[in-house]
């Protein structure tokens, strides 16, 4: 039983560090999920920043790069 105390304390410390790292990481991204390049491209089309032709060209480039991985 003497060993259980330090082991529990070590697990608790690891848990606290993990929670801290998770919170810091989440805070740096503003709590938002990462958006894919296609998501961003679609948003730009919806806002009218790019036209349909430019959207299709960039979409093909993005999909071609994904195929290279």
C-alpha positions as CSV (number, residue, x, y, z in Angstrom):
1,X,0.0,0.0,0.0
2,X,2.9,2.4,0.4
3,X,3.6,2.2,-3.3
4,X,0.0,3.1,-4.3
5,X,0.2,6.7,-2.9
6,X,3.1,7.8,-5.1
7,X,1.7,6.1,-8.1
8,X,-1.6,7.8,-7.7
9,X,0.1,11.2,-7.2
10,X,2.1,10.6,-10.4
11,X,-1.1,9.7,-12.4
12,X,-2.9,12.8,-11.0
13,X,0.1,15.0,-12.0
14,X,0.2,13.5,-15.5
15,X,-3.6,14.1,-15.8
16,X,-3.3,17.7,-14.8
17,X,-0.5,18.4,-17.2
18,X,-2.5,16.7,-20.0
19,X,-5.5,18.9,-19.2
20,X,-3.3,22.0,-19.2
21,X,-1.7,21.2,-22.5
22,X,-5.2,20.5,-24.1
23,X,-6.5,23.8,-22.8
24,X,-3.5,25.8,-24.0
25,X,-3.7,24.2,-27.4
26,X,-7.5,24.8,-27.7
27,X,-7.0,28.4,-26.7
28,X,-4.5,29.1,-29.4
29,X,-6.9,28.0,-32.1
30,X,-9.8,30.0,-30.6
31,X,-11.7,26.8,-30.0
32,X,-12.4,26.4,-33.7
33,X,-11.7,23.3,-35.7
34,X,-9.3,23.5,-38.5
35,X,-10.9,24.2,-41.8
36,X,-9.7,22.4,-44.9
37,X,-8.6,24.3,-48.0
38,X,-11.7,23.3,-49.8
39,X,-13.9,24.7,-47.0
40,X,-12.1,28.0,-47.2
41,X,-12.4,28.0,-51.0
42,X,-16.1,27.3,-50.8
43,X,-16.5,30.2,-48.3
44,X,-14.6,32.5,-50.6
45,X,-17.0,31.6,-53.5
46,X,-20.0,32.1,-51.3
47,X,-18.8,35.6,-50.2
48,X,-18.2,36.5,-53.9
49,X,-14.5,36.9,-53.5
50,X,-13.9,34.6,-56.4
51,X,-16.0,33.5,-59.4
52,X,-17.0,30.0,-60.3
53,X,-14.2,29.6,-62.9
54,X,-11.5,30.5,-60.3
55,X,-13.2,28.3,-57.8
56,X,-13.0,25.3,-60.2
57,X,-9.3,26.0,-61.1
58,X,-8.3,26.2,-57.4
59,X,-10.4,23.2,-56.5
60,X,-8.6,21.0,-59.1
61,X,-5.2,22.2,-57.8
62,X,-6.1,21.3,-54.3
63,X,-7.4,17.9,-55.2
64,X,-4.3,17.2,-57.3
65,X,-2.1,18.0,-54.4
66,X,-4.0,15.7,-52.1
67,X,-3.4,12.9,-54.6
68,X,0.3,13.5,-54.4
69,X,0.4,12.6,-50.6
